[in-house]
Amino acid sequence: MSDKALDPEIVEQLEMLADEEDPDFVTELFDGYVEGMEGSLKNIESALASVDAATVATEAHSQKGASSNIGAETMASLFRKLEEMGNMNKVEGASEIVVNIVHEFERVKEEISEYK
């Protein structure tokens, strides 16, 4: 099992989508992911502070898909857990998952920076 934050096979598939007309496709995708994630994490932290489980679930659902799309499978798995908690209207213990997400996000950003 790889200790990579990004699945190399998915990154390779993304690279194949880039072409002469859009050679920066993957870089732009990664940049958009990082920007979106930073905003979403702020929204999740605010939602947890105000005990807004529905917003937690919505943000987690969105970032679960985005993470999966770029091959950040550990991130997707963590967001899946957070989404399930939000859907059950449970936010107790969610902060621990968010700490793990933030830690994994740092790993993802590091690999993205190595890609560029």
Residue frames as qw, qx, qy, qz and C-alpha x, y, z in Angstrom:
[[0.000, 0.889, 0.459, 0.000, 0.00, 0.00, 0.00],
 [0.408, 0.487, -0.005, 0.772, 1.27, 3.42, -0.93],
 [0.324, -0.582, -0.436, 0.605, 1.80, 6.16, 1.61],
 [0.148, 0.176, 0.312, 0.922, 1.13, 8.75, -1.07],
 [0.229, 0.399, 0.451, -0.765, -1.57, 11.32, -0.39],
 [0.581, 0.500, -0.144, -0.625, -2.53, 11.28, -4.09],
 [0.845, 0.111, 0.521, 0.031, -3.18, 8.05, -5.96],
 [0.189, -0.466, 0.557, 0.662, -0.55, 8.01, -8.73],
 [0.278, 0.292, 0.845, 0.351, -2.89, 6.12, -11.08],
 [0.136, 0.841, 0.507, -0.130, -5.56, 8.80, -10.83],
 [0.119, -0.790, 0.193, 0.570, -2.99, 11.57, -11.29],
 [0.284, -0.170, 0.748, 0.575, -1.75, 9.76, -14.40],
 [0.238, 0.576, 0.762, 0.177, -5.32, 9.53, -15.72],
 [0.020, 0.905, 0.228, -0.359, -5.75, 13.26, -15.11],
 [0.230, -0.573, 0.464, 0.636, -2.51, 13.96, -16.99],
 [0.313, 0.174, 0.815, 0.455, -3.87, 12.02, -19.95],
 [0.175, 0.801, 0.566, -0.086, -6.86, 14.39, -20.02],
 [0.092, -0.795, 0.153, 0.580, -4.53, 17.35, -20.54],
 [0.728, 0.443, 0.396, 0.342, -3.80, 18.07, -24.17],
 [0.460, 0.158, 0.157, 0.859, -2.08, 20.63, -26.34],
 [0.117, -0.671, -0.326, -0.655, -5.03, 22.99, -26.07],
 [0.539, -0.748, 0.061, -0.382, -5.04, 22.82, -22.26],
 [0.670, 0.269, -0.598, 0.347, -1.61, 21.64, -21.07],
 [0.002, -0.319, 0.559, -0.766, -2.16, 23.22, -17.63],
 [0.659, -0.361, -0.435, -0.496, -5.35, 21.24, -16.96],
 [0.741, -0.292, -0.554, 0.244, -3.97, 19.25, -14.01],
 [0.329, 0.022, -0.334, 0.883, -2.25, 22.25, -12.42],
 [0.309, -0.281, -0.106, -0.902, -5.45, 24.28, -12.72],
 [0.730, -0.356, -0.516, -0.272, -7.47, 21.40, -11.29],
 [0.643, -0.202, -0.522, 0.523, -5.10, 21.09, -8.32],
 [0.111, 0.132, -0.182, 0.968, -5.13, 24.86, -7.74],
 [0.503, -0.345, -0.276, -0.743, -8.92, 24.89, -7.78],
 [0.749, -0.311, -0.583, 0.034, -9.01, 21.96, -5.38],
 [0.469, -0.103, -0.456, 0.750, -6.73, 23.68, -2.86],
 [0.117, -0.189, 0.023, -0.975, -8.64, 26.95, -3.07],
 [0.633, -0.342, -0.408, -0.562, -12.01, 25.23, -2.71],
 [0.713, -0.247, -0.609, 0.245, -10.78, 23.08, 0.16],
 [0.276, 0.032, -0.392, 0.877, -9.49, 26.05, 2.12],
 [0.367, -0.224, -0.063, -0.901, -12.89, 27.77, 1.89],
 [0.743, -0.260, -0.520, -0.331, -14.76, 24.60, 2.67],
 [0.587, -0.123, -0.633, 0.489, -12.68, 23.88, 5.77],
 [0.017, -0.089, 0.281, -0.955, -13.50, 27.35, 7.09],
 [0.587, -0.217, -0.271, -0.731, -17.20, 26.70, 6.44],
 [0.748, -0.200, -0.633, 0.003, -17.02, 23.34, 8.22],
 [0.387, -0.042, -0.561, 0.731, -15.27, 24.85, 11.24],
 [0.260, -0.128, 0.098, -0.952, -17.92, 27.58, 11.44],
 [0.702, -0.202, -0.446, -0.516, -20.70, 25.02, 11.07],
 [0.650, -0.154, -0.684, 0.292, -19.23, 22.91, 13.86],
 [0.150, 0.031, -0.427, 0.891, -18.97, 25.96, 16.12],
 [0.451, -0.034, 0.057, -0.890, -22.65, 26.72, 15.52],
 [0.417, 0.057, 0.883, -0.210, -23.67, 23.04, 15.64],
 [0.610, 0.501, -0.082, -0.608, -24.97, 23.15, 12.06],
 [0.619, -0.121, 0.767, 0.119, -24.86, 19.47, 11.06],
 [0.672, 0.638, 0.372, -0.053, -26.60, 20.07, 7.72],
 [0.278, 0.911, -0.294, -0.083, -23.85, 22.43, 6.53],
 [0.398, -0.531, 0.742, 0.088, -21.20, 20.00, 7.75],
 [0.710, 0.201, 0.674, 0.029, -22.84, 17.22, 5.69],
 [0.563, 0.808, 0.159, -0.066, -23.18, 19.40, 2.58],
 [0.073, 0.873, -0.474, -0.083, -19.59, 20.66, 2.68],
 [0.511, -0.368, 0.775, 0.051, -18.25, 17.18, 3.45],
 [0.755, 0.411, 0.510, -0.028, -20.22, 15.68, 0.56],
 [0.452, 0.886, -0.087, -0.059, -18.82, 18.24, -1.86],
 [0.041, -0.786, 0.616, 0.007, -15.23, 17.78, -0.72],
 [0.733, -0.114, 0.670, -0.018, -15.56, 14.00, -0.65],
 [0.753, 0.579, 0.310, 0.049, -16.22, 14.08, -4.38],
 [0.267, 0.923, -0.275, 0.036, -13.56, 16.68, -5.12],
 [0.395, -0.630, 0.669, -0.003, -10.97, 14.70, -3.17],
 [0.790, 0.107, 0.603, 0.034, -11.86, 11.49, -4.93],
 [0.624, 0.773, 0.109, -0.018, -11.63, 13.22, -8.32],
 [0.226, 0.856, -0.455, 0.092, -7.98, 14.15, -7.77],
 [0.780, 0.163, -0.582, 0.165, -7.00, 10.86, -6.15],
 [0.061, -0.422, 0.591, -0.685, -6.90, 12.03, -2.53],
 [0.626, -0.254, -0.691, -0.257, -8.57, 8.87, -1.30],
 [0.392, -0.245, -0.670, 0.581, -7.73, 9.30, 2.40],
 [0.130, 0.072, 0.125, -0.981, -9.28, 12.77, 2.28],
 [0.529, -0.139, -0.503, -0.669, -12.37, 11.34, 0.55],
 [0.571, -0.255, -0.773, 0.103, -12.68, 8.67, 3.24],
 [0.213, -0.213, -0.510, 0.806, -12.42, 11.22, 6.04],
 [0.300, 0.036, -0.090, -0.949, -15.02, 13.43, 4.39],
 [0.548, -0.207, -0.716, -0.380, -17.28, 10.39, 3.95],
 [0.425, -0.317, -0.729, 0.434, -17.18, 9.87, 7.74],
 [0.022, -0.204, -0.245, 0.948, -17.84, 13.56, 8.36],
 [0.400, -0.078, -0.432, -0.805, -20.75, 13.55, 5.90],
 [0.528, -0.296, -0.790, -0.094, -22.29, 10.53, 7.61],
 [0.277, -0.314, -0.588, 0.692, -22.05, 12.26, 10.98],
 [0.152, 0.130, -0.016, -0.980, -23.67, 15.40, 9.59],
 [0.479, -0.146, -0.619, -0.605, -26.45, 13.38, 7.97],
 [0.527, -0.377, -0.747, 0.147, -27.13, 11.76, 11.37],
 [0.232, -0.857, -0.080, -0.454, -27.28, 15.28, 12.86],
 [0.808, -0.519, -0.048, 0.277, -24.28, 14.42, 15.01],
 [0.359, 0.838, -0.257, 0.321, -21.36, 16.81, 15.36],
 [0.619, -0.679, 0.388, -0.080, -19.87, 15.42, 18.57],
 [0.775, -0.207, 0.510, 0.310, -16.48, 13.99, 17.66],
 [0.635, 0.720, 0.219, 0.176, -16.45, 15.72, 14.27],
 [0.039, -0.954, 0.295, 0.036, -13.68, 18.08, 15.33],
 [0.628, -0.418, 0.624, 0.205, -11.30, 15.13, 15.63],
 [0.713, 0.414, 0.505, 0.255, -12.07, 14.14, 12.05],
 [0.287, 0.953, 0.032, 0.087, -11.49, 17.73, 10.93],
 [0.365, -0.780, 0.481, 0.166, -8.06, 17.68, 12.61],
 [0.690, -0.060, 0.665, 0.281, -7.25, 14.55, 10.61],
 [0.552, 0.734, 0.359, 0.164, -8.55, 16.19, 7.43],
 [0.027, 0.980, -0.190, -0.053, -6.37, 19.26, 7.99],
 [0.524, -0.536, 0.619, 0.235, -3.33, 17.03, 8.55],
 [0.675, 0.238, 0.642, 0.274, -4.03, 15.02, 5.41],
 [0.378, 0.905, 0.193, 0.021, -4.70, 18.21, 3.44],
 [0.193, -0.857, 0.419, 0.229, -1.16, 19.34, 4.27],
 [0.586, -0.181, 0.732, 0.296, 0.15, 16.10, 2.79],
 [0.562, 0.624, 0.524, 0.143, -2.00, 16.57, -0.33],
 [0.158, 0.981, -0.044, -0.106, -0.79, 20.16, -0.77],
 [0.394, -0.643, 0.583, 0.304, 2.81, 19.00, -0.44],
 [0.594, 0.117, 0.732, 0.311, 2.35, 16.42, -3.20],
 [0.412, 0.841, 0.348, 0.040, 0.54, 18.96, -5.36],
 [0.055, -0.936, 0.267, 0.225, 3.47, 21.36, -4.94],
 [0.497, -0.364, 0.710, 0.341, 5.87, 18.60, -6.00],
 [0.607, 0.491, 0.609, 0.139, 3.73, 18.01, -9.09],
 [0.265, 0.948, 0.101, -0.144, 4.12, 21.59, -10.31]]
